[in-house]
């Protein structure tokens, strides 16, 4: 497995399985919505930039974010090669709310399948809450971890023999999984963030656990980013006017006026 980091894309490649076995991961920028009913209609405008490396050494990339923005995780498989993807946030499985192990639990379905699901809009905490992916608060003491939010990804590709059978399907084949994959692949950009996880459709023996890729990304706020680089995130923050235009509530915590977060 190889991992590459572009300006805004993480790419998992499994060349030993052929050129089809590639998974792209992007973090689109969207708005914060405290009310869960507002999240279903959110759209993205840009892909958040990725900076390679991490000051803490436990991540392959850093995403600087303003307080006014949120993100979701967007997965795409250019050739529709299926992948099992596990997501952890600060050591908690984003699907189950249990400790993140990086090993799928097929009894509890603590993972998602790509391309049958191509976005993960929120994550589950240990207390059962569903939260958006946002930067840590810039207020002192609001978050005990000054290193930022750690997003962990574990990727397992489909077995070679299973993929060979899947590739032989034609557009006329009566295959529900292929139909779902084609429909997801054809969705217009920007994608609408799915508010829930689509349950697993593949059997457990579809996946090849001997070939696993993993990475981690840190989400840092503007203060943390400033301590690392001496500057601000290059992209402009969303404003109160942006929220008003989209008929979403603006909260004072979305602003950058209080800047007391402990730097890295």
C-alpha positions as CSV (number, residue, x, y, z in Angstrom):
1,X,0.0,0.0,0.0
2,X,1.2,3.5,-0.7
3,X,-0.2,6.8,0.6
4,X,0.2,10.2,-1.1
5,X,-0.9,13.6,0.0
6,X,-1.9,16.2,-2.6
7,X,-2.9,19.8,-1.9
8,X,-6.4,18.6,-0.8
9,X,-6.5,14.8,-1.4
10,X,-5.2,11.8,0.4
11,X,-4.8,8.8,-1.9
12,X,-4.6,5.2,-0.8
13,X,-3.2,2.9,-3.6
14,X,-2.8,-0.8,-3.6
15,X,-0.7,-1.4,-6.7
16,X,-0.3,-5.1,-5.9
17,X,-4.1,-5.4,-6.5
18,X,-3.9,-3.5,-9.8
19,X,-4.5,0.1,-10.9
20,X,-8.2,0.0,-10.0
21,X,-7.5,-0.3,-6.3
22,X,-7.3,3.4,-5.4
23,X,-9.2,5.4,-2.9
24,X,-9.3,9.2,-2.7
25,X,-10.1,11.1,0.5
26,X,-11.1,14.8,0.5
27,X,-12.3,17.1,3.3
28,X,-14.9,19.5,1.7
29,X,-15.6,22.8,3.5
30,X,-19.2,23.3,4.7
31,X,-21.1,25.3,7.3
32,X,-21.6,24.5,10.9
33,X,-25.1,23.5,11.9
34,X,-25.8,22.9,15.6
35,X,-29.3,21.8,14.8
36,X,-29.1,18.3,13.2
37,X,-32.1,19.0,11.0
38,X,-30.1,21.7,9.2
39,X,-27.2,19.4,8.4
40,X,-29.1,17.3,5.8
41,X,-29.2,20.2,3.3
42,X,-25.6,21.3,3.7
43,X,-23.4,21.6,0.6
44,X,-19.6,22.2,0.2
45,X,-17.8,25.0,-1.7
46,X,-14.1,24.1,-1.5
47,X,-11.9,21.2,-0.6
48,X,-9.9,22.1,2.5
49,X,-6.1,22.2,1.9
50,X,-3.9,19.6,3.5
51,X,-0.4,20.3,4.9
52,X,1.9,17.4,4.9
53,X,3.3,16.2,8.2
54,X,2.3,16.8,11.8
55,X,4.1,18.5,14.7
56,X,3.1,15.7,17.0
57,X,4.4,13.0,14.6
58,X,1.2,10.9,14.8
59,X,-0.5,12.2,11.6
60,X,0.4,12.4,7.9
61,X,-1.3,15.7,7.3
62,X,-2.8,18.8,9.0
63,X,-6.0,20.6,8.1
64,X,-6.2,24.2,9.4
65,X,-9.8,25.3,9.9
66,X,-11.6,28.5,11.0
67,X,-14.2,28.4,13.7
68,X,-16.9,29.3,11.2
69,X,-16.5,26.1,9.1
70,X,-17.0,22.4,9.3
71,X,-16.1,19.5,7.1
72,X,-17.2,16.0,6.2
73,X,-15.1,13.2,4.8
74,X,-15.6,12.5,1.1
75,X,-14.5,9.1,-0.3
76,X,-14.2,8.3,-4.0
77,X,-13.1,5.2,-5.8
78,X,-12.4,6.2,-9.5
79,X,-12.9,2.7,-10.8
80,X,-15.6,1.7,-8.2
81,X,-13.2,-0.7,-6.5
82,X,-14.9,-1.3,-3.1
83,X,-13.2,-0.5,0.2
84,X,-14.0,-1.0,3.8
85,X,-13.2,2.2,5.7
86,X,-13.0,2.7,9.5
87,X,-12.9,6.2,10.9
88,X,-11.8,7.2,14.4
89,X,-11.9,10.6,16.0
90,X,-9.6,11.1,19.0
91,X,-9.5,7.4,19.6
92,X,-13.3,6.8,19.3
93,X,-14.9,4.9,16.4
94,X,-16.9,7.4,14.5
95,X,-19.6,4.8,13.7
96,X,-20.0,2.9,16.9
97,X,-18.8,5.3,19.6
98,X,-16.6,2.6,21.0
99,X,-12.8,2.8,21.3
100,X,-11.1,2.9,17.9
101,X,-9.1,-0.3,17.2
102,X,-8.6,-0.1,13.4
103,X,-9.9,-3.7,13.2
104,X,-13.5,-4.1,11.8
105,X,-16.1,-5.7,14.1
106,X,-18.4,-7.4,11.6
107,X,-20.9,-8.2,14.4
108,X,-21.5,-4.5,15.2
109,X,-20.9,-3.0,11.6
110,X,-18.5,-0.3,12.9
111,X,-17.3,0.8,9.5
112,X,-18.6,2.1,6.1
113,X,-18.3,0.7,2.6
114,X,-17.1,2.8,-0.3
115,X,-18.5,3.5,-2.9
116,X,-21.9,2.5,-1.6
117,X,-21.4,5.4,0.9
118,X,-19.2,8.2,-0.2
119,X,-19.6,10.7,2.6
120,X,-19.4,10.7,6.4
121,X,-21.0,13.9,7.6
122,X,-20.7,13.5,11.3
123,X,-19.2,11.2,13.9
124,X,-20.4,9.5,17.1
125,X,-18.8,10.4,20.4
126,X,-18.3,8.1,23.4
127,X,-21.5,9.6,24.9
128,X,-23.5,8.9,21.8
129,X,-23.7,12.4,20.4
130,X,-23.4,13.0,16.7
131,X,-21.0,15.9,15.9
132,X,-19.7,17.6,12.8
133,X,-16.0,17.6,12.1
134,X,-14.9,21.1,13.3
135,X,-11.8,22.7,14.5
136,X,-11.1,22.7,18.3
137,X,-12.4,25.8,20.1
138,X,-10.1,28.8,20.3
139,X,-11.4,29.4,23.9
140,X,-9.0,28.5,26.7
141,X,-9.8,25.2,28.4
142,X,-12.6,24.4,25.9
143,X,-10.7,21.3,24.7
144,X,-8.1,19.5,26.8
145,X,-6.1,18.3,23.8
146,X,-4.1,21.2,22.5
147,X,-2.9,19.2,19.5
148,X,-6.1,19.4,17.6
149,X,-8.6,16.8,16.6
150,X,-7.1,13.5,15.4
151,X,-9.0,11.8,12.6
152,X,-7.8,8.2,12.0
153,X,-8.5,6.2,8.8
154,X,-8.1,2.5,8.2
155,X,-8.8,1.2,4.7
156,X,-9.2,-2.4,3.6
157,X,-9.7,-3.3,-0.1
158,X,-11.9,-5.9,-1.6
159,X,-10.4,-9.3,-2.2
160,X,-8.8,-9.8,-5.6
161,X,-11.1,-12.7,-6.6
162,X,-14.3,-10.8,-5.4
163,X,-13.3,-7.7,-7.4
164,X,-12.6,-9.8,-10.5
165,X,-16.1,-11.1,-10.3
166,X,-17.6,-7.7,-9.7
167,X,-15.7,-6.2,-12.7
168,X,-17.3,-8.7,-15.1
169,X,-20.8,-7.3,-14.3
170,X,-22.3,-5.3,-17.2
171,X,-24.6,-2.3,-17.0
172,X,-27.5,-4.7,-17.6
173,X,-26.6,-7.0,-14.7
174,X,-29.1,-7.4,-12.0
175,X,-26.7,-6.5,-9.2
176,X,-28.0,-4.3,-6.4
177,X,-24.5,-3.4,-5.2
178,X,-23.3,-2.4,-8.6
179,X,-26.4,-0.2,-9.1
180,X,-25.8,1.5,-5.8
181,X,-22.2,2.1,-6.6
182,X,-23.0,3.5,-10.1
183,X,-25.6,5.8,-8.6
184,X,-23.3,7.1,-6.0
185,X,-20.5,7.7,-8.5
186,X,-22.8,9.7,-10.7
187,X,-24.0,12.1,-8.0
188,X,-23.5,15.7,-8.9
189,X,-20.9,17.8,-7.1
190,X,-20.9,19.1,-4.5
191,X,-22.3,16.0,-2.8
192,X,-25.0,16.4,-0.1
193,X,-23.6,15.2,3.2
194,X,-25.4,12.0,4.2
195,X,-26.8,12.4,7.8
196,X,-26.6,8.7,8.5
197,X,-24.4,5.7,7.8
198,X,-25.6,3.2,5.2
199,X,-25.4,-0.2,6.7
200,X,-22.9,-2.8,5.3
201,X,-24.0,-4.7,2.2
202,X,-20.9,-6.8,1.6
203,X,-20.2,-10.1,3.4
204,X,-17.3,-10.1,5.8
205,X,-15.2,-12.5,3.6
206,X,-15.4,-9.9,0.8
207,X,-12.5,-8.0,2.3
208,X,-8.8,-8.7,2.3
209,X,-7.5,-8.0,5.9
210,X,-3.9,-8.9,4.9
211,X,-3.7,-5.7,2.9
212,X,-4.6,-2.7,5.1
213,X,-3.8,1.0,4.8
214,X,-3.9,3.5,7.6
215,X,-3.4,7.2,8.1
216,X,-4.3,10.0,10.4
217,X,-5.1,13.7,9.9
218,X,-5.0,16.5,12.5
219,X,-7.6,19.3,12.4
220,X,-6.2,22.4,14.0
221,X,-7.7,25.8,14.6
222,X,-6.3,29.1,13.4
223,X,-4.4,29.7,16.7
224,X,-2.7,26.4,16.5
225,X,-1.9,26.9,12.8
226,X,-0.4,30.3,13.6
227,X,1.9,28.7,16.2
228,X,3.1,26.2,13.6
229,X,3.5,28.5,10.6
230,X,3.4,32.1,11.9
231,X,0.4,32.8,9.6
232,X,-3.3,32.2,9.1
233,X,-5.0,29.6,7.1
234,X,-4.8,30.6,3.4
235,X,-8.4,30.2,2.6
236,X,-10.9,32.9,3.9
237,X,-13.3,32.1,6.7
238,X,-17.0,31.9,6.3
239,X,-18.8,35.0,7.6
240,X,-22.1,35.9,9.3
241,X,-23.3,37.1,5.9
242,X,-22.6,33.7,4.4
243,X,-24.8,32.1,7.0
244,X,-27.5,34.6,6.5
245,X,-27.5,34.0,2.8
246,X,-28.1,30.3,3.4
247,X,-30.6,30.9,6.2
248,X,-28.6,29.3,8.8
249,X,-28.1,30.6,12.3
250,X,-24.8,32.4,13.2
251,X,-23.4,31.9,16.7
252,X,-20.8,34.1,18.3
253,X,-18.6,31.0,18.8
254,X,-18.2,30.8,15.1
255,X,-16.1,34.0,15.1
256,X,-12.4,34.5,15.6
257,X,-12.5,37.4,18.1
258,X,-11.6,35.3,21.1
259,X,-8.2,33.8,20.4
260,X,-6.8,32.2,23.5
261,X,-6.3,28.6,22.5
262,X,-3.1,27.0,23.8
263,X,-0.7,26.9,20.8
264,X,1.2,23.8,19.9
